[in-house]
Amino acid sequence: MTELLRTVQRNALKKGREEGREEGRLEEKQAAARRLLALGVDITVIANATGLTVDVIRELVRDDPSQVSGNRS
């Protein structure tokens, strides 16, 4: 039984680390998209460069329109 608990714990830790890595990769892609938006790069180009969908990038723009070049207040 103890070995089973260790196996479950190892698997849970492994899954948690992978989820953390995935979250970090997503945050980095979003940060890159924000930088490209600020430079005035077209959304479809950003989508191709980052792997994010156009919808996700549009959501970033909706969340903070000042990210888009020319829309700074």
The first five atom37 places (N, CA, C, CB, O) and aatype in JSON, in Angstrom:
{
  "aatype": [12, 16, 6, 10, 10, 1, 16, 19, 5, 1, 2, 0, 10, 11, 11, 7, 1, 6, 6, 7, 1, 6, 6, 7, 1, 10, 6, 6, 11, 5, 0, 0, 0, 1, 1, 10, 10, 0, 10, 7, 19, 3, 9, 16, 19, 9, 0, 2, 0, 16, 7, 10, 16, 19, 3, 19, 9, 1, 6, 10, 19, 1, 3, 3, 14, 15, 5, 19, 15, 7, 2, 1, 15],
  "atom_mask": [
    [1, 1, 1, 1, 1],
    [1, 1, 1, 1, 1],
    [1, 1, 1, 1, 1],
    [1, 1, 1, 1, 1],
    [1, 1, 1, 1, 1],
    [1, 1, 1, 1, 1],
    [1, 1, 1, 1, 1],
    [1, 1, 1, 1, 1],
    [1, 1, 1, 1, 1],
    [1, 1, 1, 1, 1],
    [1, 1, 1, 1, 1],
    [1, 1, 1, 1, 1],
    [1, 1, 1, 1, 1],
    [1, 1, 1, 1, 1],
    [1, 1, 1, 1, 1],
    [1, 1, 1, 0, 1],
    [1, 1, 1, 1, 1],
    [1, 1, 1, 1, 1],
    [1, 1, 1, 1, 1],
    [1, 1, 1, 0, 1],
    [1, 1, 1, 1, 1],
    [1, 1, 1, 1, 1],
    [1, 1, 1, 1, 1],
    [1, 1, 1, 0, 1],
    [1, 1, 1, 1, 1],
    [1, 1, 1, 1, 1],
    [1, 1, 1, 1, 1],
    [1, 1, 1, 1, 1],
    [1, 1, 1, 1, 1],
    [1, 1, 1, 1, 1],
    [1, 1, 1, 1, 1],
    [1, 1, 1, 1, 1],
    [1, 1, 1, 1, 1],
    [1, 1, 1, 1, 1],
    [1, 1, 1, 1, 1],
    [1, 1, 1, 1, 1],
    [1, 1, 1, 1, 1],
    [1, 1, 1, 1, 1],
    [1, 1, 1, 1, 1],
    [1, 1, 1, 0, 1],
    [1, 1, 1, 1, 1],
    [1, 1, 1, 1, 1],
    [1, 1, 1, 1, 1],
    [1, 1, 1, 1, 1],
    [1, 1, 1, 1, 1],
    [1, 1, 1, 1, 1],
    [1, 1, 1, 1, 1],
    [1, 1, 1, 1, 1],
    [1, 1, 1, 1, 1],
    [1, 1, 1, 1, 1],
    [1, 1, 1, 0, 1],
    [1, 1, 1, 1, 1],
    [1, 1, 1, 1, 1],
    [1, 1, 1, 1, 1],
    [1, 1, 1, 1, 1],
    [1, 1, 1, 1, 1],
    [1, 1, 1, 1, 1],
    [1, 1, 1, 1, 1],
    [1, 1, 1, 1, 1],
    [1, 1, 1, 1, 1],
    [1, 1, 1, 1, 1],
    [1, 1, 1, 1, 1],
    [1, 1, 1, 1, 1],
    [1, 1, 1, 1, 1],
    [1, 1, 1, 1, 1],
    [1, 1, 1, 1, 1],
    [1, 1, 1, 1, 1],
    [1, 1, 1, 1, 1],
    [1, 1, 1, 1, 1],
    [1, 1, 1, 0, 1],
    [1, 1, 1, 1, 1],
    [1, 1, 1, 1, 1],
    [1, 1, 1, 1, 1]
  ],
  "atom_positions": [
    [[0.82, -1.2, 0.0], [0.0, 0.0, 0.0], [0.86, 1.27, 0.0], [-0.93, 0.0, 1.21], [0.53, 2.24, -0.67]],
    [[1.95, 1.25, 0.73], [2.83, 2.41, 0.8], [3.42, 2.72, -0.58], [3.95, 2.17, 1.82], [3.54, 3.88, -0.95]],
    [[3.79, 1.69, -1.32], [4.33, 1.9, -2.67], [3.29, 2.52, -3.58], [4.83, 0.56, -3.26], [3.61, 3.37, -4.41]],
    [[2.05, 2.11, -3.43], [0.96, 2.7, -4.21], [0.83, 4.18, -3.91], [-0.36, 1.97, -3.92], [0.66, 4.98, -4.83]],
    [[0.9, 4.55, -2.65], [0.8, 5.96, -2.27], [1.97, 6.76, -2.84], [0.77, 6.1, -0.75], [1.78, 7.89, -3.3]],
    [[3.15, 6.19, -2.82], [4.31, 6.88, -3.4], [4.13, 7.09, -4.9], [5.6, 6.09, -3.14], [4.45, 8.15, -5.43]],
    [[3.63, 6.08, -5.57], [3.39, 6.17, -7.01], [2.36, 7.25, -7.32], [2.93, 4.81, -7.57], [2.53, 8.05, -8.24]],
    [[1.29, 7.26, -6.55], [0.25, 8.28, -6.74], [0.83, 9.67, -6.5], [-0.95, 8.02, -5.8], [0.56, 10.6, -7.26]],
    [[1.63, 9.81, -5.44], [2.23, 11.1, -5.13], [3.18, 11.56, -6.24], [2.98, 11.02, -3.79], [3.15, 12.72, -6.64]],
    [[4.02, 10.65, -6.73], [4.94, 10.99, -7.83], [4.17, 11.44, -9.07], [5.84, 9.8, -8.18], [4.53, 12.42, -9.72]],
    [[3.11, 10.7, -9.38], [2.31, 11.05, -10.56], [1.63, 12.41, -10.39], [1.25, 9.98, -10.84], [1.54, 13.19, -11.34]],
    [[1.15, 12.69, -9.19], [0.5, 13.97, -8.93], [1.51, 15.12, -9.04], [-0.16, 13.98, -7.53], [1.21, 16.17, -9.61]],
    [[2.7, 14.92, -8.5], [3.74, 15.94, -8.61], [4.15, 16.17, -10.06], [4.96, 15.55, -7.77], [4.35, 17.31, -10.49]],
    [[4.29, 15.08, -10.79], [4.66, 15.18, -12.2], [3.6, 15.96, -12.98], [4.86, 13.77, -12.82], [3.92, 16.83, -13.79]],
    [[2.34, 15.64, -12.73], [1.24, 16.33, -13.41], [1.23, 17.81, -13.04], [-0.11, 15.67, -13.06], [1.03, 18.66, -13.9]],
    [[1.44, 18.11, -11.77], [1.46, 19.51, -11.32], [2.58, 20.3, -11.96], [0.0, 0.0, 0.0], [2.39, 21.45, -12.36]],
    [[3.76, 19.68, -12.06], [4.88, 20.36, -12.72], [4.58, 20.63, -14.19], [6.18, 19.52, -12.59], [4.85, 21.72, -14.69]],
    [[4.01, 19.65, -14.87], [3.69, 19.83, -16.29], [2.64, 20.92, -16.48], [3.19, 18.5, -16.9], [2.74, 21.73, -17.4]],
    [[1.63, 20.94, -15.62], [0.61, 22.0, -15.72], [1.25, 23.37, -15.49], [-0.52, 21.75, -14.69], [0.89, 24.34, -16.15]],
    [[2.18, 23.45, -14.56], [2.88, 24.71, -14.3], [3.7, 25.14, -15.5], [0.0, 0.0, 0.0], [3.74, 26.33, -15.84]],
    [[4.36, 24.2, -16.13], [5.14, 24.52, -17.34], [4.23, 25.02, -18.46], [5.93, 23.29, -17.82], [4.54, 25.99, -19.13]],
    [[3.1, 24.34, -18.64], [2.16, 24.75, -19.69], [1.64, 26.16, -19.42], [0.99, 23.77, -19.78], [1.54, 26.97, -20.34]],
    [[1.33, 26.45, -18.17], [0.85, 27.78, -17.82], [1.93, 28.83, -18.09], [0.42, 27.82, -16.33], [1.63, 29.91, -18.59]],
    [[3.16, 28.5, -17.77], [4.27, 29.42, -18.03], [4.48, 29.67, -19.51], [0.0, 0.0, 0.0], [4.75, 30.79, -19.93]],
    [[4.34, 28.61, -20.31], [4.49, 28.77, -21.76], [3.38, 29.67, -22.31], [4.47, 27.39, -22.48], [3.64, 30.52, -23.16]],
    [[2.16, 29.48, -21.83], [1.04, 30.31, -22.29], [1.28, 31.77, -21.91], [-0.28, 29.81, -21.69], [1.07, 32.66, -22.72]],
    [[1.72, 32.0, -20.67], [1.98, 33.37, -20.24], [3.07, 34.02, -21.08], [2.37, 33.4, -18.76], [2.98, 35.21, -21.39]],
    [[4.09, 33.27, -21.44], [5.16, 33.81, -22.27], [4.66, 34.14, -23.67], [6.33, 32.82, -22.34], [5.04, 35.16, -24.25]],
    [[3.82, 33.27, -24.23], [3.24, 33.55, -25.55], [2.38, 34.81, -25.5], [2.4, 32.35, -26.05], [2.41, 35.63, -26.41]],
    [[1.6, 34.95, -24.43], [0.75, 36.14, -24.29], [1.6, 37.4, -24.14], [-0.19, 35.98, -23.08], [1.27, 38.44, -24.7]],
    [[2.69, 37.31, -23.4], [3.58, 38.46, -23.24], [4.19, 38.85, -24.59], [4.7, 38.15, -22.22], [4.28, 40.03, -24.91]],
    [[4.6, 37.85, -25.36], [5.15, 38.13, -26.69], [4.1, 38.78, -27.57], [5.68, 36.84, -27.35], [4.39, 39.72, -28.31]],
    [[2.87, 38.28, -27.51], [1.78, 38.86, -28.31], [1.54, 40.31, -27.92], [0.49, 38.04, -28.12], [1.33, 41.16, -28.79]],
    [[1.58, 40.61, -26.62], [1.39, 42.0, -26.18], [2.5, 42.91, -26.71], [1.36, 42.06, -24.64], [2.24, 44.04, -27.13]],
    [[3.73, 42.41, -26.69], [4.84, 43.22, -27.21], [4.67, 43.47, -28.71], [6.19, 42.52, -26.94], [4.91, 44.58, -29.19]],
    [[4.27, 42.44, -29.43], [4.07, 42.59, -30.88], [2.89, 43.52, -31.18], [3.83, 41.22, -31.54], [2.95, 44.31, -32.12]],
    [[1.83, 43.42, -30.39], [0.7, 44.35, -30.56], [1.15, 45.79, -30.35], [-0.44, 44.0, -29.57], [0.76, 46.68, -31.11]],
    [[1.98, 46.01, -29.35], [2.47, 47.36, -29.06], [3.32, 47.9, -30.21], [3.28, 47.37, -27.77], [3.43, 49.11, -30.4]],
    [[3.93, 46.99, -30.97], [4.73, 47.39, -32.12], [3.88, 47.58, -33.38], [5.81, 46.37, -32.38], [4.38, 48.0, -34.42]],
    [[2.59, 47.25, -33.27], [1.7, 47.43, -34.4], [1.66, 46.26, -35.37], [0.0, 0.0, 0.0], [1.19, 46.4, -36.5]],
    [[2.13, 45.1, -34.95], [2.13, 43.91, -35.81], [0.7, 43.4, -35.95], [3.06, 42.8, -35.22], [-0.07, 43.41, -34.99]],
    [[0.35, 42.97, -37.15], [-0.99, 42.46, -37.46], [-1.31, 41.22, -36.61], [-1.1, 42.11, -38.95], [-0.44, 40.39, -36.34]],
    [[-2.55, 41.13, -36.19], [-2.99, 40.04, -35.32], [-2.75, 38.67, -35.94], [-4.47, 40.19, -34.99], [-2.35, 37.74, -35.24]],
    [[-2.98, 38.52, -37.24], [-2.78, 37.21, -37.87], [-1.3, 36.83, -37.88], [-3.33, 37.21, -39.3], [-0.96, 35.65, -37.74]],
    [[-0.43, 37.81, -38.03], [1.01, 37.55, -37.98], [1.4, 37.12, -36.56], [1.83, 38.81, -38.41], [2.18, 36.19, -36.38]],
    [[0.83, 37.79, -35.56], [1.11, 37.44, -34.17], [0.63, 36.02, -33.88], [0.44, 38.44, -33.2], [1.31, 35.25, -33.2]],
    [[-0.55, 35.69, -34.4], [-1.08, 34.34, -34.19], [-0.14, 33.3, -34.79], [-2.49, 34.21, -34.82], [0.15, 32.28, -34.16]],
    [[0.33, 33.55, -35.99], [1.27, 32.62, -36.63], [2.58, 32.52, -35.87], [1.53, 33.04, -38.07], [3.16, 31.44, -35.76]],
    [[3.06, 33.65, -35.36], [4.35, 33.67, -34.68], [4.3, 33.03, -33.29], [4.85, 35.09, -34.56], [5.27, 32.4, -32.86]],
    [[3.18, 33.2, -32.59], [3.11, 32.74, -31.2], [2.4, 31.4, -31.03], [2.4, 33.76, -30.37], [2.6, 30.7, -30.03]],
    [[1.57, 31.04, -32.01], [0.77, 29.83, -31.86], [-0.53, 30.07, -31.12], [0.0, 0.0, 0.0], [-1.33, 29.15, -30.94]],
    [[-0.76, 31.31, -30.69], [-2.04, 31.66, -30.08], [-3.08, 31.83, -31.18], [-1.92, 32.96, -29.22], [-2.75, 32.12, -32.32]],
    [[-4.33, 31.64, -30.82], [-5.39, 31.85, -31.81], [-5.66, 33.35, -31.94], [-6.68, 31.08, -31.42], [-5.36, 34.13, -31.04]],
    [[-6.24, 33.72, -33.06], [-6.64, 35.11, -33.29], [-7.62, 35.55, -32.2], [-7.27, 35.29, -34.7], [-7.54, 36.68, -31.72]],
    [[-8.52, 34.66, -31.81], [-9.49, 35.0, -30.76], [-8.81, 35.31, -29.43], [-10.49, 33.85, -30.57], [-9.2, 36.25, -28.74]],
    [[-7.79, 34.54, -29.08], [-7.07, 34.79, -27.82], [-6.37, 36.14, -27.89], [-6.04, 33.66, -27.54], [-6.35, 36.88, -26.91]],
    [[-5.8, 36.46, -29.03], [-5.11, 37.75, -29.18], [-6.11, 38.89, -29.13], [-4.32, 37.79, -30.52], [-5.84, 39.92, -28.51]],
    [[-7.26, 38.72, -29.76], [-8.29, 39.76, -29.67], [-8.75, 39.96, -28.23], [-9.49, 39.39, -30.56], [-9.05, 41.07, -27.82]],
    [[-8.79, 38.87, -27.47], [-9.15, 38.96, -26.06], [-8.1, 39.78, -25.29], [-9.29, 37.55, -25.43], [-8.45, 40.56, -24.41]],
    [[-6.84, 39.6, -25.62], [-5.78, 40.4, -25.0], [-6.0, 41.88, -25.3], [-4.4, 39.94, -25.5], [-5.8, 42.73, -24.43]],
    [[-6.39, 42.18, -26.54], [-6.64, 43.57, -26.94], [-7.84, 44.12, -26.17], [-6.89, 43.67, -28.47], [-7.82, 45.25, -25.7]],
    [[-8.9, 43.31, -26.06], [-10.09, 43.76, -25.32], [-9.76, 44.02, -23.85], [-11.22, 42.72, -25.42], [-10.24, 44.99, -23.26]],
    [[-8.93, 43.16, -23.28], [-8.57, 43.31, -21.87], [-7.74, 44.56, -21.62], [-7.8, 42.09, -21.39], [-7.84, 45.17, -20.55]],
    [[-6.93, 44.96, -22.59], [-6.08, 46.14, -22.43], [-5.83, 46.78, -23.78], [-4.75, 45.77, -21.74], [-4.81, 46.52, -24.41]],
    [[-6.75, 47.62, -24.24], [-6.61, 48.25, -25.56], [-5.35, 49.1, -25.7], [-7.81, 49.11, -25.85], [-4.9, 49.35, -26.82]],
    [[-4.76, 49.54, -24.59], [-3.55, 50.35, -24.69], [-2.37, 49.55, -25.21], [-3.21, 50.94, -23.33], [-1.34, 50.13, -25.57]],
    [[-2.5, 48.21, -25.26], [-1.44, 47.35, -25.78], [-1.24, 47.54, -27.28], [-1.76, 45.88, -25.48], [-0.16, 47.27, -27.81]],
    [[-2.27, 48.01, -27.96], [-2.22, 48.12, -29.41], [-1.59, 49.46, -29.79], [-3.63, 47.98, -30.02], [-1.98, 50.52, -29.3]],
    [[-0.62, 49.39, -30.68], [0.06, 50.59, -31.14], [-0.96, 51.58, -31.7], [1.11, 50.25, -32.21], [-1.84, 51.2, -32.48]],
    [[-0.84, 52.83, -31.3], [-1.77, 53.85, -31.78], [-2.96, 54.05, -30.86], [0.0, 0.0, 0.0], [-3.72, 55.0, -31.04]],
    [[-3.14, 53.18, -29.88], [-4.26, 53.31, -28.96], [-3.81, 53.71, -27.56], [-5.04, 52.02, -28.89], [-4.54, 53.5, -26.59]],
    [[-2.65, 54.26, -27.43], [-2.17, 54.65, -26.1], [-2.79, 55.96, -25.69], [-0.63, 54.76, -26.08], [-2.95, 56.87, -26.51]],
    [[-3.14, 56.06, -24.41], [-3.76, 57.31, -23.94], [-2.72, 58.21, -23.33], [-4.85, 57.02, -22.92], [-3.05, 59.31, -22.88]]
  ]
}
